[in-house]
Amino acid sequence: MLEAGMKAPEFTLADKDGTSVSLQDFRGKKVVLYFYPKDSTPGCTRQACAFAGAYREFEELNTVIIGVSKDSQASHQKFAQKNSLPFILLSDPELTAIQAYDVWKEKKLYGKVSMGIVRTTYLIDENGLIEKVFPKVKPDTNAAEILAYLKGEN
């Protein structure tokens, strides 16, 4: 698991429109990098909508929101359109960033074991260092928890 104080792994991935986005594009801003299992599932939709609802507050705090899953660009496009998501969604079908950020883990569901993304959020500072790790986050409270941290409320 990556920890606070470590250099955030660099990546370049395609967004929902096929544009290449790199972590280094956001030097000078904080980055909320959140990894989620799958577009349009109930938990992932609630998490994305919570970030969308707080988007202006994050902008006011000079903070960029980036969601990453292994879904396709087309899936991200539909997901963003359907839920009016104003932030960046990156497609990582090769698991490049997903594995670099150590969120590809063994998961158990109803006794069945499979590999998948463990919902995790990293807050990366203006210099590309991991400022805080939010492991195994809850979809409904993740955005509010990060906002509270950024505002010094927790």
N, C-alpha and C positions, 0 to 999 in steps of 0.2 A: 504494500500500500504506500502510495506517495504521501508525504507529510508536509506540513507547513514549514516554510523556509527553503524547501527544495526548488530547483529551477523547474518550471513547468515544461513538460516535453513539447517541442515544436511539432506542428502538423500543418498540412495543407490539404483541405478536403473541399468537395464541391457542395455548394448550397442548393436549395430547391430549384434554382434557375440555371444550375450548371456553372456558376461563377466560382472560381477558386478563392477560397478564404483561408488565410494563414493566421495563426495565433499572433505572430509578430506584427500583423497589420494593426493591432490594437495597443501597441506600446503607448504609455502615457494615459491609459484608461484602465480601470479595473474591469475584469472579465468574470462573469458568472458562467462557468462552463458546466452544463449539467448533462449527464448521461442518463438516458431513459430507455426502457425496453422496446416499445413498439408504438408507432403512430396509431391514433384513433382507438386505443384501448381505454377503458374507463379511467384508470389511474393516471395514465400519461396525458389524457385529455384534460383532466382536472389540474394536473401540475402545469401544463402549458398555458391553460386559461388563467391560472393564478399569476403566472409570470406576465402574461399579456395585460392583465388587470392592473398590475403594479409597474408596467413598462415606463410610464412617465416619471415615476419616483426614481427608478433606477437611472434613467437618463439624467435627471437632476443631480444625481450623485456621481456623474461621469462614469457610469458602469454599463457595459455592453452585456447582453444576454445571448448565449449561444447554446442551443440544444443539439445533442448528438445522439444518433441511433444508427443501426445498420440498415434502416429502411432506405428504399430507393429515392432518387430525386422526385420522381413522379408521386410517390406516396407522400413525401414531405410537402409537395406543392398542394395536394388535395387537403392534407391535414391543416396546413397554414391557412388556406383559403376558407375552408369550412369553419374554422375557429377564429378567424381574423387575427392571426398571430403576427405581430409587428416585428418580431426579432428573428435572428438568423437560425435556421435549422440546417445542420450539416449531415450529409450522407456518408457513412463509413462502412460500406459493405465488406471491405477487406479487413476490417477490425484494426486498422492502423492506430488511430488515436485511442480507440476503446481498449486495446491491449497496452498501449503506452501508459495509459492512466490507470491500469490495473483494475478495471471494472468488469472484465469478462471472467465470470466465476461459475462454479458448479452451483446449481440451484436445485432444490427439492420441492416438488409440488405433488401432493397426493401420493407420496411414496415414489414418484418417478424422478429420476435424476437427469438433468440436462444442463447444457452450458447456456449462459445468457448474461445479459447486462444487469448488474446490481445497481439499482438507482442510487447514484452518487453525484454530488455537486462539489466542484472546486471553485474557490474564489481566488483569482490570480491578480496580483497587484500590478501597478503601473510599469514595473520593471521586469515582468515575466516570471516572478517568483510566486509559488503557492503561498497564499496568505492564510487560508483556512480550508479544511476539508470537512464536508458534511457527508458522512457515510450513511448508507441505508436510510435515505431521507423518506419522509412521508409526503406523498404528492400534494396533499391539501395544505400543508404548512411550510413547505420548502421555501417558497418565494418570501413569505412573511418573516420567516426565520432569518433569511439572508438580509432582508431590508433592516430588520431590527439590529443585526450585527453591524451593518454599514453605518447605521445611525448611532451606534454606541449604546444601544438600549439593552444589550445582554452580554 
